[in-house]
């Protein structure tokens, strides 16, 4: 009886080790692929793009503000009755 329990324990342990080895291999494959894969942008590239967009938005706001302020005198105001 003890031999059967021991054999079952050994089989279960071997099966568990096999599953763990397979999971480790899959994880290793995924991390290796992730390291080699250059698809997408790096964090620094995203920061540079964001700063560029902020700069463009600031320029647009400046231009619009200048145009509105220069034409402000030409806008007719309604007269109070």
LUMTINU-545168 format. One record per residue: x, z, y of N, C-alpha, C in turn; residue in one letter; residue number from 1; chain. Coordinates in nm, 3 decimals. Example, Ala and Ser with C-alpha at 12.3 -4.5 7.8 and 13.67 -1.06 7.14 Angstrom:
# LUMTINU-545168
<site><n_c1>1.319</n_c1><n_c3>0.780</n_c3><n_c2>-0.569</n_c2><ca_c1>1.230</ca_c1><ca_c3>0.780</ca_c3><ca_c2>-0.450</ca_c2><c_c1>1.320</c_c1><c_c3>0.780</c_c3><c_c2>-0.330</c_c2><zavo>a</zavo><lumtor>1</lumtor><drenlum>A</drenlum></site>
<site><n_c1>1.285</n_c1><n_c3>0.708</n_c3><n_c2>-0.225</n_c2><ca_c1>1.367</ca_c1><ca_c3>0.714</ca_c3><ca_c2>-0.106</ca_c2><c_c1>1.290</c_c1><c_c3>0.787</c_c3><c_c2>0.003</c_c2><zavo>s</zavo><lumtor>2</lumtor><drenlum>A</drenlum></site>
//
This chain:
# LUMTINU-545168
<site><n_c1>0.082</n_c1><n_c3>0.000</n_c3><n_c2>-0.119</n_c2><ca_c1>0.000</ca_c1><ca_c3>0.000</ca_c3><ca_c2>0.000</ca_c2><c_c1>0.087</c_c1><c_c3>0.000</c_c3><c_c2>0.126</c_c2><zavo>x</zavo><lumtor>1</lumtor><drenlum>A</drenlum></site>
<site><n_c1>0.191</n_c1><n_c3>0.083</n_c3><n_c2>0.125</n_c2><ca_c1>0.280</ca_c1><ca_c3>0.089</ca_c3><ca_c2>0.240</ca_c2><c_c1>0.352</c_c1><c_c3>-0.043</c_c3><c_c2>0.257</c_c2><zavo>x</zavo><lumtor>2</lumtor><drenlum>A</drenlum></site>
<site><n_c1>0.387</n_c1><n_c3>-0.108</n_c3><n_c2>0.147</n_c2><ca_c1>0.455</ca_c1><ca_c3>-0.237</ca_c3><ca_c2>0.155</ca_c2><c_c1>0.365</c_c1><c_c3>-0.342</c_c3><c_c2>0.221</c_c2><zavo>x</zavo><lumtor>3</lumtor><drenlum>A</drenlum></site>
<site><n_c1>0.235</n_c1><n_c3>-0.339</n_c3><n_c2>0.191</n_c2><ca_c1>0.141</ca_c1><ca_c3>-0.434</ca_c3><ca_c2>0.251</ca_c2><c_c1>0.129</c_c1><c_c3>-0.408</c_c3><c_c2>0.402</c_c2><zavo>x</zavo><lumtor>4</lumtor><drenlum>A</drenlum></site>
<site><n_c1>0.124</n_c1><n_c3>-0.281</n_c3><n_c2>0.441</n_c2><ca_c1>0.115</ca_c1><ca_c3>-0.247</ca_c3><ca_c2>0.581</ca_c2><c_c1>0.243</c_c1><c_c3>-0.289</c_c3><c_c2>0.655</c_c2><zavo>x</zavo><lumtor>5</lumtor><drenlum>A</drenlum></site>
<site><n_c1>0.356</n_c1><n_c3>-0.265</n_c3><n_c2>0.589</n_c2><ca_c1>0.483</ca_c1><ca_c3>-0.304</ca_c3><ca_c2>0.650</ca_c2><c_c1>0.491</c_c1><c_c3>-0.456</c_c3><c_c2>0.666</c_c2><zavo>x</zavo><lumtor>6</lumtor><drenlum>A</drenlum></site>
<site><n_c1>0.449</n_c1><n_c3>-0.529</n_c3><n_c2>0.564</n_c2><ca_c1>0.451</ca_c1><ca_c3>-0.675</ca_c3><ca_c2>0.570</ca_c2><c_c1>0.358</c_c1><c_c3>-0.725</c_c3><c_c2>0.680</c_c2><zavo>x</zavo><lumtor>7</lumtor><drenlum>A</drenlum></site>
<site><n_c1>0.242</n_c1><n_c3>-0.665</n_c3><n_c2>0.694</n_c2><ca_c1>0.149</ca_c1><ca_c3>-0.704</ca_c3><ca_c2>0.799</ca_c2><c_c1>0.208</c_c1><c_c3>-0.674</c_c3><c_c2>0.936</c_c2><zavo>x</zavo><lumtor>8</lumtor><drenlum>A</drenlum></site>
<site><n_c1>0.274</n_c1><n_c3>-0.561</n_c3><n_c2>0.947</n_c2><ca_c1>0.336</ca_c1><ca_c3>-0.524</ca_c3><ca_c2>1.074</ca_c2><c_c1>0.447</c_c1><c_c3>-0.623</c_c3><c_c2>1.109</c_c2><zavo>x</zavo><lumtor>9</lumtor><drenlum>A</drenlum></site>
<site><n_c1>0.527</n_c1><n_c3>-0.661</n_c3><n_c2>1.012</n_c2><ca_c1>0.635</ca_c1><ca_c3>-0.757</ca_c3><ca_c2>1.034</ca_c2><c_c1>0.577</c_c1><c_c3>-0.892</c_c3><c_c2>1.076</c_c2><zavo>x</zavo><lumtor>10</lumtor><drenlum>A</drenlum></site>
<site><n_c1>0.471</n_c1><n_c3>-0.938</n_c3><n_c2>1.008</n_c2><ca_c1>0.409</ca_c1><ca_c3>-1.066</ca_c3><ca_c2>1.043</ca_c2><c_c1>0.353</c_c1><c_c3>-1.061</c_c3><c_c2>1.185</c_c2><zavo>x</zavo><lumtor>11</lumtor><drenlum>A</drenlum></site>
<site><n_c1>0.290</n_c1><n_c3>-0.950</n_c3><n_c2>1.220</n_c2><ca_c1>0.233</ca_c1><ca_c3>-0.935</ca_c3><ca_c2>1.353</ca_c2><c_c1>0.343</c_c1><c_c3>-0.934</c_c3><c_c2>1.458</c_c2><zavo>x</zavo><lumtor>12</lumtor><drenlum>A</drenlum></site>
<site><n_c1>0.452</n_c1><n_c3>-0.865</n_c3><n_c2>1.430</n_c2><ca_c1>0.565</ca_c1><ca_c3>-0.859</ca_c3><ca_c2>1.523</ca_c2><c_c1>0.627</c_c1><c_c3>-0.996</c_c3><c_c2>1.541</c_c2><zavo>x</zavo><lumtor>13</lumtor><drenlum>A</drenlum></site>
<site><n_c1>0.645</n_c1><n_c3>-1.069</n_c3><n_c2>1.432</n_c2><ca_c1>0.704</ca_c1><ca_c3>-1.203</ca_c3><ca_c2>1.440</ca_c2><c_c1>0.611</c_c1><c_c3>-1.296</c_c3><c_c2>1.519</c_c2><zavo>x</zavo><lumtor>14</lumtor><drenlum>A</drenlum></site>
<site><n_c1>0.481</n_c1><n_c3>-1.285</n_c3><n_c2>1.495</n_c2><ca_c1>0.386</ca_c1><ca_c3>-1.368</ca_c3><ca_c2>1.568</ca_c2><c_c1>0.388</c_c1><c_c3>-1.335</c_c3><c_c2>1.717</c_c2><zavo>x</zavo><lumtor>15</lumtor><drenlum>A</drenlum></site>
<site><n_c1>0.395</n_c1><n_c3>-1.206</n_c3><n_c2>1.748</n_c2><ca_c1>0.400</ca_c1><ca_c3>-1.165</ca_c3><ca_c2>1.888</ca_c2><c_c1>0.528</c_c1><c_c3>-1.214</c_c3><c_c2>1.955</c_c2><zavo>x</zavo><lumtor>16</lumtor><drenlum>A</drenlum></site>
<site><n_c1>0.640</n_c1><n_c3>-1.202</n_c3><n_c2>1.886</n_c2><ca_c1>0.766</ca_c1><ca_c3>-1.252</ca_c3><ca_c2>1.940</ca_c2><c_c1>0.760</c_c1><c_c3>-1.403</c_c3><c_c2>1.962</c_c2><zavo>x</zavo><lumtor>17</lumtor><drenlum>A</drenlum></site>
<site><n_c1>0.696</n_c1><n_c3>-1.473</n_c3><n_c2>1.871</n_c2><ca_c1>0.682</ca_c1><ca_c3>-1.617</ca_c3><ca_c2>1.885</ca_c2><c_c1>0.599</c_c1><c_c3>-1.652</c_c3><c_c2>2.008</c_c2><zavo>x</zavo><lumtor>18</lumtor><drenlum>A</drenlum></site>
<site><n_c1>0.491</n_c1><n_c3>-1.579</n_c3><n_c2>2.029</n_c2><ca_c1>0.407</ca_c1><ca_c3>-1.603</ca_c3><ca_c2>2.147</ca_c2><c_c1>0.484</c_c1><c_c3>-1.573</c_c3><c_c2>2.276</c_c2><zavo>x</zavo><lumtor>19</lumtor><drenlum>A</drenlum></site>
<site><n_c1>0.559</n_c1><n_c3>-1.464</n_c3><n_c2>2.276</n_c2><ca_c1>0.637</ca_c1><ca_c3>-1.428</ca_c3><ca_c2>2.393</ca_c2><c_c1>0.744</c_c1><c_c3>-1.533</c_c3><c_c2>2.420</c_c2><zavo>x</zavo><lumtor>20</lumtor><drenlum>A</drenlum></site>
<site><n_c1>0.810</n_c1><n_c3>-1.579</n_c3><n_c2>2.314</n_c2><ca_c1>0.911</ca_c1><ca_c3>-1.684</ca_c3><ca_c2>2.331</ca_c2><c_c1>0.849</c_c1><c_c3>-1.812</c_c3><c_c2>2.387</c_c2><zavo>x</zavo><lumtor>21</lumtor><drenlum>A</drenlum></site>
<site><n_c1>0.733</n_c1><n_c3>-1.848</n_c3><n_c2>2.338</n_c2><ca_c1>0.665</ca_c1><ca_c3>-1.968</ca_c3><ca_c2>2.388</ca_c2><c_c1>0.628</c_c1><c_c3>-1.951</c_c3><c_c2>2.534</c_c2><zavo>x</zavo><lumtor>22</lumtor><drenlum>A</drenlum></site>
<site><n_c1>0.578</n_c1><n_c3>-1.835</n_c3><n_c2>2.571</n_c2><ca_c1>0.541</ca_c1><ca_c3>-1.809</ca_c3><ca_c2>2.711</ca_c2><c_c1>0.663</c_c1><c_c3>-1.812</c_c3><c_c2>2.801</c_c2><zavo>x</zavo><lumtor>23</lumtor><drenlum>A</drenlum></site>
<site><n_c1>0.773</n_c1><n_c3>-1.753</n_c3><n_c2>2.754</n_c2><ca_c1>0.896</ca_c1><ca_c3>-1.756</ca_c3><ca_c2>2.833</ca_c2><c_c1>0.947</c_c1><c_c3>-1.898</c_c3><c_c2>2.850</c_c2><zavo>x</zavo><lumtor>24</lumtor><drenlum>A</drenlum></site>
<site><n_c1>0.939</n_c1><n_c3>-1.976</n_c3><n_c2>2.745</n_c2><ca_c1>0.983</ca_c1><ca_c3>-2.116</ca_c3><ca_c2>2.752</ca_c2><c_c1>0.899</c_c1><c_c3>-2.195</c_c3><c_c2>2.850</c_c2><zavo>x</zavo><lumtor>25</lumtor><drenlum>A</drenlum></site>
<site><n_c1>0.768</n_c1><n_c3>-2.173</n_c3><n_c2>2.845</n_c2><ca_c1>0.677</ca_c1><ca_c3>-2.243</ca_c3><ca_c2>2.938</ca_c2><c_c1>0.705</c_c1><c_c3>-2.202</c_c3><c_c2>3.082</c_c2><zavo>x</zavo><lumtor>26</lumtor><drenlum>A</drenlum></site>
<site><n_c1>0.724</n_c1><n_c3>-2.073</n_c3><n_c2>3.103</n_c2><ca_c1>0.754</ca_c1><ca_c3>-2.023</ca_c3><ca_c2>3.237</ca_c2><c_c1>0.887</c_c1><c_c3>-2.079</c_c3><c_c2>3.288</c_c2><zavo>x</zavo><lumtor>27</lumtor><drenlum>A</drenlum></site>
<site><n_c1>0.985</n_c1><n_c3>-2.083</n_c3><n_c2>3.200</n_c2><ca_c1>1.116</ca_c1><ca_c3>-2.137</ca_c3><ca_c2>3.238</ca_c2><c_c1>1.103</c_c1><c_c3>-2.285</c_c3><c_c2>3.275</c_c2><zavo>x</zavo><lumtor>28</lumtor><drenlum>A</drenlum></site>
<site><n_c1>1.024</n_c1><n_c3>-2.360</n_c3><n_c2>3.198</n_c2><ca_c1>1.003</ca_c1><ca_c3>-2.501</ca_c3><ca_c2>3.228</ca_c2><c_c1>0.936</c_c1><c_c3>-2.518</c_c3><c_c2>3.364</c_c2><zavo>x</zavo><lumtor>29</lumtor><drenlum>A</drenlum></site>
<site><n_c1>0.834</n_c1><n_c3>-2.438</n_c3><n_c2>3.391</n_c2><ca_c1>0.764</ca_c1><ca_c3>-2.448</ca_c3><ca_c2>3.519</ca_c2><c_c1>0.854</c_c1><c_c3>-2.413</c_c3><c_c2>3.636</c_c2><zavo>x</zavo><lumtor>30</lumtor><drenlum>A</drenlum></site>
<site><n_c1>0.934</n_c1><n_c3>-2.308</n_c3><n_c2>3.622</n_c2><ca_c1>1.021</ca_c1><ca_c3>-2.268</ca_c3><ca_c2>3.733</ca_c2><c_c1>1.133</c_c1><c_c3>-2.370</c_c3><c_c2>3.752</c_c2><zavo>x</zavo><lumtor>31</lumtor><drenlum>A</drenlum></site>
<site><n_c1>1.185</n_c1><n_c3>-2.427</n_c3><n_c2>3.644</n_c2><ca_c1>1.288</ca_c1><ca_c3>-2.530</ca_c3><ca_c2>3.658</ca_c2><c_c1>1.231</c_c1><c_c3>-2.654</c_c3><c_c2>3.727</c_c2><zavo>x</zavo><lumtor>32</lumtor><drenlum>A</drenlum></site>
<site><n_c1>1.111</n_c1><n_c3>-2.692</n_c3><n_c2>3.689</n_c2><ca_c1>1.047</ca_c1><ca_c3>-2.808</ca_c3><ca_c2>3.750</ca_c2><c_c1>1.021</c_c1><c_c3>-2.781</c_c3><c_c2>3.897</c_c2><zavo>x</zavo><lumtor>33</lumtor><drenlum>A</drenlum></site>
<site><n_c1>0.980</n_c1><n_c3>-2.659</n_c3><n_c2>3.928</n_c2><ca_c1>0.952</ca_c1><ca_c3>-2.623</ca_c3><ca_c2>4.067</ca_c2><c_c1>1.079</c_c1><c_c3>-2.630</c_c3><c_c2>4.151</c_c2><zavo>x</zavo><lumtor>34</lumtor><drenlum>A</drenlum></site>
<site><n_c1>1.191</n_c1><n_c3>-2.589</n_c3><n_c2>4.094</n_c2><ca_c1>1.317</ca_c1><ca_c3>-2.593</ca_c3><ca_c2>4.168</ca_c2><c_c1>1.362</c_c1><c_c3>-2.736</c_c3><c_c2>4.194</c_c2><zavo>x</zavo><lumtor>35</lumtor><drenlum>A</drenlum></site>
<site><n_c1>1.336</n_c1><n_c3>-2.826</n_c3><n_c2>4.098</n_c2><ca_c1>1.380</ca_c1><ca_c3>-2.964</ca_c3><ca_c2>4.111</ca_c2><c_c1>1.285</c_c1><c_c3>-3.048</c_c3><c_c2>4.194</c_c2><zavo>x</zavo><lumtor>36</lumtor><drenlum>A</drenlum></site>
<site><n_c1>1.160</n_c1><n_c3>-3.006</n_c3><n_c2>4.202</n_c2><ca_c1>1.057</ca_c1><ca_c3>-3.086</ca_c3><ca_c2>4.268</ca_c2><c_c1>1.067</c_c1><c_c3>-3.068</c_c3><c_c2>4.418</c_c2><zavo>x</zavo><lumtor>37</lumtor><drenlum>A</drenlum></site>
<site><n_c1>1.093</n_c1><n_c3>-3.175</n_c3><n_c2>4.489</n_c2><ca_c1>1.104</ca_c1><ca_c3>-3.171</ca_c3><ca_c2>4.635</ca_c2><c_c1>0.977</c_c1><c_c3>-3.219</c_c3><c_c2>4.703</c_c2><zavo>x</zavo><lumtor>38</lumtor><drenlum>A</drenlum></site>
<site><n_c1>0.869</n_c1><n_c3>-3.229</n_c3><n_c2>4.628</n_c2><ca_c1>0.744</ca_c1><ca_c3>-3.271</ca_c3><ca_c2>4.689</ca_c2><c_c1>0.694</c_c1><c_c3>-3.163</c_c3><c_c2>4.784</c_c2><zavo>x</zavo><lumtor>39</lumtor><drenlum>A</drenlum></site>
<site><n_c1>0.640</n_c1><n_c3>-3.206</n_c3><n_c2>4.896</n_c2><ca_c1>0.590</ca_c1><ca_c3>-3.109</ca_c3><ca_c2>4.992</ca_c2><c_c1>0.697</c_c1><c_c3>-3.075</c_c3><c_c2>5.096</c_c2><zavo>x</zavo><lumtor>40</lumtor><drenlum>A</drenlum></site>
<site><n_c1>0.657</n_c1><n_c3>-2.994</n_c3><n_c2>5.188</n_c2><ca_c1>0.746</ca_c1><ca_c3>-2.957</ca_c3><ca_c2>5.297</ca_c2><c_c1>0.799</c_c1><c_c3>-2.816</c_c3><c_c2>5.279</c_c2><zavo>x</zavo><lumtor>41</lumtor><drenlum>A</drenlum></site>
<site><n_c1>0.920</n_c1><n_c3>-2.795</n_c3><n_c2>5.324</n_c2><ca_c1>0.980</ca_c1><ca_c3>-2.662</ca_c3><ca_c2>5.322</ca_c2><c_c1>0.928</c_c1><c_c3>-2.582</c_c3><c_c2>5.441</c_c2><zavo>x</zavo><lumtor>42</lumtor><drenlum>A</drenlum></site>
<site><n_c1>0.948</n_c1><n_c3>-2.455</n_c3><n_c2>5.439</n_c2><ca_c1>0.899</ca_c1><ca_c3>-2.367</ca_c3><ca_c2>5.544</ca_c2><c_c1>0.956</c_c1><c_c3>-2.406</c_c3><c_c2>5.680</c_c2><zavo>x</zavo><lumtor>43</lumtor><drenlum>A</drenlum></site>
<site><n_c1>1.083</n_c1><n_c3>-2.438</n_c3><n_c2>5.684</n_c2><ca_c1>1.146</ca_c1><ca_c3>-2.476</ca_c3><ca_c2>5.810</ca_c2><c_c1>1.082</c_c1><c_c3>-2.603</c_c3><c_c2>5.866</c_c2><zavo>x</zavo><lumtor>44</lumtor><drenlum>A</drenlum></site>
<site><n_c1>1.050</n_c1><n_c3>-2.697</n_c3><n_c2>5.780</n_c2><ca_c1>0.985</ca_c1><ca_c3>-2.819</ca_c3><ca_c2>5.826</ca_c2><c_c1>0.848</c_c1><c_c3>-2.790</c_c3><c_c2>5.884</c_c2><zavo>x</zavo><lumtor>45</lumtor><drenlum>A</drenlum></site>
<site><n_c1>0.774</n_c1><n_c3>-2.698</n_c3><n_c2>5.822</n_c2><ca_c1>0.642</ca_c1><ca_c3>-2.659</ca_c3><ca_c2>5.875</ca_c2><c_c1>0.656</c_c1><c_c3>-2.592</c_c3><c_c2>6.012</c_c2><zavo>x</zavo><lumtor>46</lumtor><drenlum>A</drenlum></site>
<site><n_c1>0.758</n_c1><n_c3>-2.511</n_c3><n_c2>6.027</n_c2><ca_c1>0.780</ca_c1><ca_c3>-2.443</ca_c3><ca_c2>6.155</ca_c2><c_c1>0.811</c_c1><c_c3>-2.545</c_c3><c_c2>6.264</c_c2><zavo>x</zavo><lumtor>47</lumtor><drenlum>A</drenlum></site>
<site><n_c1>0.896</n_c1><n_c3>-2.641</n_c3><n_c2>6.234</n_c2><ca_c1>0.932</ca_c1><ca_c3>-2.744</ca_c3><ca_c2>6.332</ca_c2><c_c1>0.808</c_c1><c_c3>-2.827</c_c3><c_c2>6.369</c_c2><zavo>x</zavo><lumtor>48</lumtor><drenlum>A</drenlum></site>
<site><n_c1>0.728</n_c1><n_c3>-2.864</n_c3><n_c2>6.269</n_c2><ca_c1>0.605</ca_c1><ca_c3>-2.938</ca_c3><ca_c2>6.298</ca_c2><c_c1>0.509</c_c1><c_c3>-2.857</c_c3><c_c2>6.385</c_c2><zavo>x</zavo><lumtor>49</lumtor><drenlum>A</drenlum></site>
<site><n_c1>0.493</n_c1><n_c3>-2.729</n_c3><n_c2>6.352</n_c2><ca_c1>0.403</ca_c1><ca_c3>-2.644</ca_c3><ca_c2>6.431</ca_c2><c_c1>0.452</c_c1><c_c3>-2.631</c_c3><c_c2>6.575</c_c2><zavo>x</zavo><lumtor>50</lumtor><drenlum>A</drenlum></site>
<site><n_c1>0.581</n_c1><n_c3>-2.611</n_c3><n_c2>6.594</n_c2><ca_c1>0.636</ca_c1><ca_c3>-2.602</ca_c3><ca_c2>6.729</ca_c2><c_c1>0.617</c_c1><c_c3>-2.732</c_c3><c_c2>6.807</c_c2><zavo>x</zavo><lumtor>51</lumtor><drenlum>A</drenlum></site>
<site><n_c1>0.633</n_c1><n_c3>-2.844</n_c3><n_c2>6.739</n_c2><ca_c1>0.611</ca_c1><ca_c3>-2.973</ca_c3><ca_c2>6.802</ca_c2><c_c1>0.466</c_c1><c_c3>-2.990</c_c3><c_c2>6.845</c_c2><zavo>x</zavo><lumtor>52</lumtor><drenlum>A</drenlum></site>
<site><n_c1>0.373</n_c1><n_c3>-2.948</n_c3><n_c2>6.760</n_c2><ca_c1>0.232</ca_c1><ca_c3>-2.958</ca_c3><ca_c2>6.796</ca_c2><c_c1>0.198</c_c1><c_c3>-2.865</c_c3><c_c2>6.913</c_c2><zavo>x</zavo><lumtor>53</lumtor><drenlum>A</drenlum></site>
<site><n_c1>0.254</n_c1><n_c3>-2.745</n_c3><n_c2>6.913</n_c2><ca_c1>0.232</ca_c1><ca_c3>-2.654</ca_c3><ca_c2>7.026</ca_c2><c_c1>0.288</c_c1><c_c3>-2.714</c_c3><c_c2>7.155</c_c2><zavo>x</zavo><lumtor>54</lumtor><drenlum>A</drenlum></site>
<site><n_c1>0.402</n_c1><n_c3>-2.778</n_c3><n_c2>7.148</n_c2><ca_c1>0.462</ca_c1><ca_c3>-2.842</ca_c3><ca_c2>7.265</ca_c2><c_c1>0.372</c_c1><c_c3>-2.954</c_c3><c_c2>7.317</c_c2><zavo>x</zavo><lumtor>55</lumtor><drenlum>A</drenlum></site>
<site><n_c1>0.323</n_c1><n_c3>-3.038</n_c3><n_c2>7.226</n_c2><ca_c1>0.233</ca_c1><ca_c3>-3.146</ca_c3><ca_c2>7.266</ca_c2><c_c1>0.105</c_c1><c_c3>-3.092</c_c3><c_c2>7.328</c_c2><zavo>x</zavo><lumtor>56</lumtor><drenlum>A</drenlum></site>
<site><n_c1>0.050</n_c1><n_c3>-2.986</n_c3><n_c2>7.270</n_c2><ca_c1>-0.072</ca_c1><ca_c3>-2.925</ca_c3><ca_c2>7.325</ca_c2><c_c1>-0.044</c_c1><c_c3>-2.869</c_c3><c_c2>7.464</c_c2><zavo>x</zavo><lumtor>57</lumtor><drenlum>A</drenlum></site>
<site><n_c1>0.069</n_c1><n_c3>-2.806</n_c3><n_c2>7.483</n_c2><ca_c1>0.105</ca_c1><ca_c3>-2.753</ca_c3><ca_c2>7.615</ca_c2><c_c1>0.120</c_c1><c_c3>-2.863</c_c3><c_c2>7.718</c_c2><zavo>x</zavo><lumtor>58</lumtor><drenlum>A</drenlum></site>
<site><n_c1>0.180</n_c1><n_c3>-2.974</n_c3><n_c2>7.679</n_c2><ca_c1>0.194</ca_c1><ca_c3>-3.087</ca_c3><ca_c2>7.771</ca_c2><c_c1>0.056</c_c1><c_c3>-3.143</c_c3><c_c2>7.807</c_c2><zavo>x</zavo><lumtor>59</lumtor><drenlum>A</drenlum></site>
<site><n_c1>-0.031</n_c1><n_c3>-3.155</n_c3><n_c2>7.707</n_c2><ca_c1>-0.166</ca_c1><ca_c3>-3.207</ca_c3><ca_c2>7.733</ca_c2><c_c1>-0.242</c_c1><c_c3>-3.115</c_c3><c_c2>7.829</c_c2><zavo>x</zavo><lumtor>60</lumtor><drenlum>A</drenlum></site>
<site><n_c1>-0.232</n_c1><n_c3>-2.985</n_c3><n_c2>7.808</n_c2><ca_c1>-0.299</ca_c1><ca_c3>-2.890</ca_c3><ca_c2>7.898</ca_c2><c_c1>-0.242</c_c1><c_c3>-2.902</c_c3><c_c2>8.039</c_c2><zavo>x</zavo><lumtor>61</lumtor><drenlum>A</drenlum></site>
<site><n_c1>-0.113</n_c1><n_c3>-2.916</n_c3><n_c2>8.051</n_c2><ca_c1>-0.050</ca_c1><ca_c3>-2.930</ca_c3><ca_c2>8.183</ca_c2><c_c1>-0.096</c_c1><c_c3>-3.055</c_c3><c_c2>8.255</c_c2><zavo>x</zavo><lumtor>62</lumtor><drenlum>A</drenlum></site>
<site><n_c1>-0.102</n_c1><n_c3>-3.167</n_c3><n_c2>8.183</n_c2><ca_c1>-0.144</ca_c1><ca_c3>-3.293</ca_c3><ca_c2>8.244</ca_c2><c_c1>-0.290</c_c1><c_c3>-3.284</c_c3><c_c2>8.288</c_c2><zavo>x</zavo><lumtor>63</lumtor><drenlum>A</drenlum></site>
<site><n_c1>-0.376</n_c1><n_c3>-3.232</n_c3><n_c2>8.201</n_c2><ca_c1>-0.518</ca_c1><ca_c3>-3.220</ca_c3><ca_c2>8.235</ca_c2><c_c1>-0.537</c_c1><c_c3>-3.127</c_c3><c_c2>8.354</c_c2><zavo>x</zavo><lumtor>64</lumtor><drenlum>A</drenlum></site>
<site><n_c1>-0.467</n_c1><n_c3>-3.016</n_c3><n_c2>8.355</n_c2><ca_c1>-0.478</ca_c1><ca_c3>-2.921</ca_c3><ca_c2>8.466</ca_c2><c_c1>-0.434</c_c1><c_c3>-2.986</c_c3><c_c2>8.597</c_c2><zavo>x</zavo><lumtor>65</lumtor><drenlum>A</drenlum></site>
<site><n_c1>-0.326</n_c1><n_c3>-3.063</n_c3><n_c2>8.593</n_c2><ca_c1>-0.275</ca_c1><ca_c3>-3.129</ca_c3><ca_c2>8.714</ca_c2><c_c1>-0.376</c_c1><c_c3>-3.232</c_c3><c_c2>8.766</c_c2><zavo>x</zavo><lumtor>66</lumtor><drenlum>A</drenlum></site>
<site><n_c1>-0.435</n_c1><n_c3>-3.310</n_c3><n_c2>8.675</n_c2><ca_c1>-0.533</ca_c1><ca_c3>-3.411</ca_c3><ca_c2>8.716</ca_c2><c_c1>-0.656</c_c1><c_c3>-3.345</c_c3><c_c2>8.775</c_c2><zavo>x</zavo><lumtor>67</lumtor><drenlum>A</drenlum></site>
<site><n_c1>-0.705</n_c1><n_c3>-3.240</n_c3><n_c2>8.712</n_c2><ca_c1>-0.824</ca_c1><ca_c3>-3.171</ca_c3><ca_c2>8.762</ca_c2><c_c1>-0.795</c_c1><c_c3>-3.109</c_c3><c_c2>8.898</c_c2><zavo>x</zavo><lumtor>68</lumtor><drenlum>A</drenlum></site>
<site><n_c1>-0.682</n_c1><n_c3>-3.043</n_c3><n_c2>8.912</n_c2><ca_c1>-0.649</ca_c1><ca_c3>-2.980</ca_c3><ca_c2>9.040</ca_c2><c_c1>-0.629</c_c1><c_c3>-3.082</c_c3><c_c2>9.151</c_c2><zavo>x</zavo><lumtor>69</lumtor><drenlum>A</drenlum></site>
<site><n_c1>-0.575</n_c1><n_c3>-3.199</n_c3><n_c2>9.119</n_c2><ca_c1>-0.553</ca_c1><ca_c3>-3.300</ca_c3><ca_c2>9.223</ca_c2><c_c1>-0.685</c_c1><c_c3>-3.364</c_c3><c_c2>9.266</c_c2><zavo>x</zavo><lumtor>70</lumtor><drenlum>A</drenlum></site>
<site><n_c1>-0.780</n_c1><n_c3>-3.374</n_c3><n_c2>9.176</n_c2><ca_c1>-0.910</ca_c1><ca_c3>-3.435</ca_c3><ca_c2>9.209</ca_c2><c_c1>-1.015</c_c1><c_c3>-3.331</c_c3><c_c2>9.247</c_c2><zavo>x</zavo><lumtor>71</lumtor><drenlum>A</drenlum></site>
<site><n_c1>-0.978</n_c1><n_c3>-3.207</n_c3><n_c2>9.255</n_c2><ca_c1>-1.073</ca_c1><ca_c3>-3.100</ca_c3><ca_c2>9.284</ca_c2><c_c1>-1.136</c_c1><c_c3>-3.114</c_c3><c_c2>9.422</c_c2><zavo>x</zavo><lumtor>72</lumtor><drenlum>A</drenlum></site>
<site><n_c1>-1.059</n_c1><n_c3>-3.163</n_c3><n_c2>9.517</n_c2><ca_c1>-1.110</ca_c1><ca_c3>-3.179</ca_c3><ca_c2>9.654</ca_c2><c_c1>-1.214</c_c1><c_c3>-3.290</c_c3><c_c2>9.664</c_c2><zavo>x</zavo><lumtor>73</lumtor><drenlum>A</drenlum></site>
<site><n_c1>-1.213</n_c1><n_c3>-3.384</n_c3><n_c2>9.574</n_c2><ca_c1>-1.304</ca_c1><ca_c3>-3.497</ca_c3><ca_c2>9.578</ca_c2><c_c1>-1.440</c_c1><c_c3>-3.465</c_c3><c_c2>9.516</c_c2><zavo>x</zavo><lumtor>74</lumtor><drenlum>A</drenlum></site>
<site><n_c1>-1.450</n_c1><n_c3>-3.353</n_c3><n_c2>9.448</n_c2><ca_c1>-1.576</ca_c1><ca_c3>-3.316</ca_c3><ca_c2>9.384</ca_c2><c_c1>-1.670</c_c1><c_c3>-3.261</c_c3><c_c2>9.489</c_c2><zavo>x</zavo><lumtor>75</lumtor><drenlum>A</drenlum></site>
<site><n_c1>-1.788</n_c1><n_c3>-3.321</n_c3><n_c2>9.498</n_c2><ca_c1>-1.888</ca_c1><ca_c3>-3.278</ca_c3><ca_c2>9.597</ca_c2><c_c1>-1.957</c_c1><c_c3>-3.152</c_c3><c_c2>9.547</c_c2><zavo>x</zavo><lumtor>76</lumtor><drenlum>A</drenlum></site>
<site><n_c1>-1.970</n_c1><n_c3>-3.057</n_c3><n_c2>9.634</n_c2><ca_c1>-2.040</ca_c1><ca_c3>-2.934</ca_c3><ca_c2>9.597</ca_c2><c_c1>-2.181</c_c1><c_c3>-2.942</c_c3><c_c2>9.653</c_c2><zavo>x</zavo><lumtor>77</lumtor><drenlum>A</drenlum></site>
<site><n_c1>-2.278</n_c1><n_c3>-2.898</n_c3><n_c2>9.578</n_c2><ca_c1>-2.416</ca_c1><ca_c3>-2.902</ca_c3><ca_c2>9.628</ca_c2><c_c1>-2.433</c_c1><c_c3>-2.806</c_c3><c_c2>9.746</c_c2><zavo>x</zavo><lumtor>78</lumtor><drenlum>A</drenlum></site>
<site><n_c1>-2.511</n_c1><n_c3>-2.850</n_c3><n_c2>9.843</n_c2><ca_c1>-2.534</ca_c1><ca_c3>-2.767</ca_c3><ca_c2>9.961</ca_c2><c_c1>-2.652</c_c1><c_c3>-2.675</c_c3><c_c2>9.935</c_c2><zavo>x</zavo><lumtor>79</lumtor><drenlum>A</drenlum></site>
<site><n_c1>-2.636</n_c1><n_c3>-2.554</n_c3><n_c2>9.977</n_c2><ca_c1>-2.744</ca_c1><ca_c3>-2.457</ca_c3><ca_c2>9.959</ca_c2><c_c1>-2.855</c_c1><c_c3>-2.487</c_c3><c_c2>10.060</c_c2><zavo>x</zavo><lumtor>80</lumtor><drenlum>A</drenlum></site>
<site><n_c1>-2.974</n_c1><n_c3>-2.476</n_c3><n_c2>10.016</n_c2><ca_c1>-3.087</ca_c1><ca_c3>-2.505</ca_c3><ca_c2>10.106</ca_c2><c_c1>-3.153</c_c1><c_c3>-2.380</c_c3><c_c2>10.157</c_c2><zavo>x</zavo><lumtor>81</lumtor><drenlum>A</drenlum></site>
//
